[in-house]
Amino acid sequence: MAFGLKATQYKRVDVVEVSGRIDSSTAPQLEAAIQKIIDEGRYRLVVDLKQTDYMSSAAFRVLISAHKQVHKGTRRGEICLSGVSPKLMETFKLGGFDDLFKFYDNQVGAVGSF
């Protein structure tokens, strides 16, 4: 599956939908999309990984960096992940990253958490 990215701004949250593989060649695109949202002063994000079949360490670095930014100082932001496959969830757990993020089965549940 080819890499795809779609960012949508809602009233209370921004949603970034990612499809395909997130590796060292596509992670900069994800980073740019998330950074643009943060730079605009919005710190509540849902990253929908329902159609993502692979994440490299570069993808994890992007998510962890974004997590740090939305929690920096007095910001009360949050990054939630939705639609994470069992295979990807295993990778989050192996890396110890499952404690950093809130996980939801679907985008609706994640958006509703804000």
C-alpha positions as CSV (number, residue, x, y, z in Angstrom):
1,M,0.0,0.0,0.0
2,A,1.3,3.4,-0.9
3,F,1.9,6.0,1.8
4,G,-0.9,8.5,2.3
5,L,-1.5,11.3,4.7
6,K,-4.6,13.3,5.4
7,A,-4.9,16.0,8.1
8,T,-8.3,17.3,9.2
9,Q,-9.0,20.1,11.7
10,Y,-12.1,19.8,13.9
11,K,-13.3,22.2,16.6
12,R,-11.6,20.5,19.5
13,V,-9.1,18.2,17.9
14,D,-7.0,17.6,14.8
15,V,-7.0,14.2,13.1
16,V,-4.0,12.9,11.0
17,E,-4.9,9.7,9.0
18,V,-1.9,7.7,7.8
19,S,-2.0,4.8,5.4
20,G,0.7,2.5,4.1
21,R,4.3,2.3,5.5
22,I,5.8,4.9,7.7
23,D,9.6,4.5,7.3
24,S,12.6,6.8,7.0
25,S,11.5,8.1,3.6
26,T,7.9,8.9,4.6
27,A,8.3,9.8,8.3
28,P,9.4,13.4,7.4
29,Q,6.0,14.0,5.7
30,L,4.2,12.8,8.9
31,E,6.5,14.9,11.0
32,A,5.8,18.0,8.9
33,A,2.0,17.5,9.1
34,I,2.1,17.1,12.9
35,Q,4.5,20.0,13.3
36,K,2.3,22.3,11.3
37,I,-0.6,21.6,13.7
38,I,1.5,22.1,16.8
39,D,3.1,25.3,15.4
40,E,-0.5,26.7,14.9
41,G,-1.1,26.2,18.6
42,R,-3.2,23.1,18.5
43,Y,-2.1,20.4,20.9
44,R,-4.9,17.8,20.8
45,L,-4.2,15.3,18.1
46,V,-5.5,11.9,17.0
47,V,-3.2,9.9,14.7
48,D,-5.3,7.3,13.0
49,L,-3.2,4.3,12.1
50,K,-6.0,2.0,10.9
51,Q,-4.5,1.8,7.4
52,T,-0.9,1.7,8.5
53,D,0.8,-1.6,8.0
54,Y,4.4,-0.8,9.1
55,M,6.2,1.7,11.3
56,S,10.0,2.1,11.4
57,S,11.9,3.6,14.2
58,A,11.7,6.9,12.3
59,A,7.9,6.8,12.7
60,F,8.2,6.2,16.5
61,R,10.7,9.1,16.8
62,V,8.1,11.4,15.1
63,L,5.3,10.4,17.5
64,I,7.5,10.6,20.6
65,S,8.8,14.0,19.6
66,A,5.3,15.2,19.0
67,H,4.2,13.7,22.4
68,K,7.0,15.7,24.1
69,Q,6.0,18.9,22.3
70,V,2.3,18.8,23.2
71,H,3.2,18.2,26.9
72,K,5.9,20.9,27.1
73,G,5.5,23.6,29.7
74,T,1.9,24.6,30.4
75,R,0.5,22.9,27.3
76,R,-2.3,20.5,28.1
77,G,-2.2,18.6,24.9
78,E,-2.5,14.9,24.1
79,I,-1.8,12.6,21.3
80,C,-4.2,9.7,20.9
81,L,-3.7,6.8,18.5
82,S,-6.6,5.0,16.9
83,G,-7.0,1.9,14.8
84,V,-3.6,0.4,15.8
85,S,-3.3,-3.1,14.5
86,P,-2.3,-5.9,16.9
87,K,1.0,-6.2,15.1
88,L,1.8,-2.5,15.5
89,M,0.5,-2.6,19.1
90,E,3.0,-5.4,19.8
91,T,5.8,-3.1,18.6
92,F,4.6,-0.3,20.8
93,K,4.7,-2.6,23.8
94,L,8.1,-4.0,22.9
95,G,9.5,-0.5,22.7
96,G,7.8,0.5,25.9
97,F,5.9,3.2,24.1
98,D,2.4,1.9,25.0
99,D,2.5,4.0,28.2
100,L,3.1,7.3,26.4
101,F,-0.1,7.3,24.3
102,K,-3.8,6.6,24.8
103,F,-5.1,4.0,22.3
104,Y,-8.6,3.7,20.9
105,D,-10.1,1.1,18.7
106,N,-11.4,3.7,16.2
107,Q,-11.2,7.3,15.3
108,V,-14.6,8.1,16.6
109,G,-13.7,7.0,20.1
110,A,-10.4,8.9,20.0
111,V,-12.0,12.1,18.8
112,G,-14.8,11.7,21.4
113,S,-12.2,11.5,24.2
114,F,-11.5,15.2,23.8
